[in-house]
Each structure stands twice: as structure tokens, then as C-alpha cells.
Amino acid sequence: MSFIKSPIDEFVTVLASKASVPGGGGASALVGAVGTALGNMVGSLTVGKKKYADVEADIIELQKQSDALQAEFLRLIDADADAFEPLSRAYGIPKDDPTREAVMEAALRVATAVPLDIMRTCAKAIAVIAEFAAKGSALAISDAGVGAAFAKAALQGASLNVFINTKAMTDRAFAAEVEAEADRLLSVYAAKADGIFGGVVARLRG
């Protein structure tokens, strides 16, 4: 089943149910797509305006990047659901089964890879939104701020889906490597998103 073809009300209803998917990872990817689209909206409201003619080429390039990021986020909604299936099956293996540990470890790696990709995509989105905020139409600056807030939320949400899986891994060296990347992405890009949001607030209330 592809969740990205679901009506919004249906997606939210399933999300609220006891169904195993979609979950926090897929929801984070959706929020990331929405945040990126809001940045892209700033671009749409900037292109063609004489006041911003000197940055129009930059804005058009940023929109191309945003289009690609939006598509990637949507792909990751379904990818996250698909990645959880092996882990769901692994949890059902009896604890005395000698194959359980190896199967579980492999499934945890698969389930961790997608939310880590969501985090990486969030980082790219935040960088693009920062450019929209700096160069885009002042009339749409609030949308850049909302986009940054959403992208940060998606980044943080996806990190929790990384950490819940690395916590269960027996290969602690691999888990530490993944956690280090997630920590770096959180440290750098959550702060960058906060900076965008703070800058927008200052412009709106200054």
C-alpha cells in the first residue's frame, strides 16, 4: 500500500490507529515535505517580481532543489513503512530461536536506514529554506519561517526513530557510528532552523 496516495484524512486516521505503519518516521517525512513545500512557495511568490530580478536565477535553482527534496520526502514515507515490515516480523520470532538475534540485527539496520535518510533530507531542506528566507519575497517570509520550523520538527522526529532502533542493536560499534551522524545532523541543522525562525520573527516584529 502506498500512503502517499492516501487522502489526508485517511492518512491521519490510520496514523492514529494501532496499525504499525505509518508511524513516526513516515509522519516525519510528511512534515518534512510540507516544510520544504512552504519554502518552495516563497520561491513561487518571488519569481517574476521586478524587485527580485537580481536573485531570480538563484530562486529558480532553489525551487528545482526543493522539487527534488519534496519528491524524496514522499518516497521516504512509503520507504519507512516498507522498512518496518522486516522488523515487525523479527519481533515475532520466538526468543529461543537461534536465528532470532541475527535476523533482528539485520532488520534493525534496515529500519534505521530510512529515518537516517529522512534526517539527511531534512538537513538539505533546511539549507534550502535558509536561502529562500534570505533571498525570497519579504511578503512570504512567514512561510519560510514555518517551513524551517516544520523541517526542524521532521529532523527531530526522525532522530527518535533512529535512536529507538540503535538502542536495540547488539553491534554497538555500528550503532555508535549511526548515532554520531544523527547527533551531528541534530546539532548543526536544528540550530540552523532555529536561526531561520528567529530571523523571520525579528523581521516580522522588528
MOMOCOR-V777605 format. One record per pair of residues at least 24 apart in sequence whose ideal C-beta (glycine too) atoms are under 8 Angstrom apart, sorted by sequence separation. I is the first residue (numbers start at 1). J is the second residue. If there is no record, write none. Layout:
I J
I J
This chain:
86 110
87 111
86 111
126 151
40 66
125 151
126 152
159 185
39 66
40 67
83 110
84 111
159 186
83 111
37 66
122 151
125 154
126 155
36 66
40 70
83 113
122 152
155 185
156 186
83 114
155 186
122 154
123 155
36 69
37 70
122 155
36 70
80 114
155 189
156 190
79 114
80 115
155 190
33 69
118 154
119 155
122 158
32 69
33 70
36 73
152 189
76 114
79 117
80 118
151 189
152 190
155 193
119 158
33 73
118 158
119 159
32 73
33 74
76 117
152 193
76 118
116 158
151 193
152 194
30 73
115 158
118 161
119 162
29 73
30 74
32 76
33 77
115 159
149 193
29 74
73 118
76 121
148 193
152 197
115 161
116 162
29 76
30 77
115 162
29 77
73 121
148 196
149 197
72 121
112 161
148 197
26 76
111 161
112 162
115 165
25 76
26 77
29 80
145 196
26 78
69 121
73 125
144 196
145 197
148 200
112 165
26 80
111 165
112 166
145 199
22 77
25 80
26 81
69 124
145 200
69 125
144 200
145 201
23 80
108 165
112 169
22 80
23 81
25 83
108 166
142 200
21 80
22 81
25 84
65 124
66 125
69 128
141 200
145 204
21 81
108 168
109 169
23 84
108 169
66 128
116 178
123 185
127 189
130 192
141 203
142 204
21 84
65 128
119 182
122 185
126 189
133 196
141 204
20 84
21 85
104 168
105 169
129 193
105 170
109 174
116 181
120 185
123 188
127 192
130 195
138 203
62 128
105 171
112 178
116 182
119 185
123 189
126 192
130 196
133 199
119 186
122 189
126 193
129 196
133 200
20 88
62 131
101 170
4 74
62 132
126 196
4 75
4 77
58 131
59 132
62 135
3 77
4 78
3 78
2 78
59 135
58 135
59 136
3 81
87 165
1 81
55 135
73 154
80 161
52 135
52 136
52 137
32 118
39 125
46 132
51 137
28 115
49 137
25 114
29 118
32 121
36 125
39 128
43 132
46 135
25 115
28 118
32 122
35 125
39 129
42 132
46 136
38 129
42 133
45 136
46 137
29 121
36 128
40 132
45 137
25 118
32 125
36 129
39 132
43 136
28 122
35 129
39 133
42 136
45 139
46 140
42 137
45 140
42 140
41 140
42 141
42 143
41 143
42 144
39 143
38 143
39 144
42 147
38 144
41 147
38 146
39 147
38 147
39 148
37 147
35 146
36 147
35 147
38 150
35 148
35 149
35 150
36 151
34 150
35 151
32 150
35 153
31 150
32 151
35 154
31 151
31 153
32 154
31 154
32 155
28 153
29 154
28 154
31 157
32 158
28 155
28 157
29 158
27 157
28 158
25 157
24 157
25 158
28 161
24 158
24 160
25 161
24 161
23 161
